[in-house]
Amino acid sequence: MEVILVPGLWLTASSWDPVLPALREAGHTPVPLTLPGVGGTAAETADIIMDDWVAAVAAEIDRHEGPVGLVGHSGGGNVVWGAAAARPDRVARVVFVDTVPPAPGREVSEFDVVDGVVPFPGWDFFDAPDTADLDADTRAATAPLTRSIPAQAPTSPVTLDDDRRFGVPVTLLMGSLDEAALRAELARWGPYAEEFAAIDDATVVRLGTGHWPQFSAPAALARALVEAFAEDAPREDAPA
């Protein structure tokens, strides 16, 4: 099965490199994406909003035959959930990596805009629990891989206008939260809790990592991705 991997903010397709071999070995065809405008100038990216990112993933879905898997890390979760709503009959499963399905009309977050784009703010910007498992060498190696993002992308709402998205199976690979802790957290988030509760088939897996497991624990993330899609991949002995 084709598995489309959408990076979080400031990351490109290369951020998925550590997990690609395991997906291939499991019989999948990974398709890592770099979203439109990432690394571009203000003039090139001024009009790009979240729904443009969603449209790019929907277009990628359309390039493949049969059901596809979607993976979204962090802010990429908004993108893949929007794509699932846009193509609910084409998505076998959505996997969220340390993020949750957004509620309709919600945004990722607001960050400082510099010269018309949002630059990577540096690892020290983030909460300690999110980066605790990123050692100095990993931070030094990964920070140069980041790119600026379009100014409007993280603050523009995601469009979710097809309730058939709730029938798409979902797996949440959470860094530090198990299912009970996640549900307790969501209970304080209003519409996010309602969105999650409406999903017919949702599985929560605790990875025991920070927010960037593709950098801090790639082997564990790769195993979890393979397991998440194991039931969705067509079997060679399945009837035609």
Summary of the structure (lengths in Angstrom):
residues: 240
radius of gyration: 16.9
end to end distance: 15.8
largest distance: 56.5
contacts: 798
relative contact order: 0.20
helix: 40%
strand: 15%
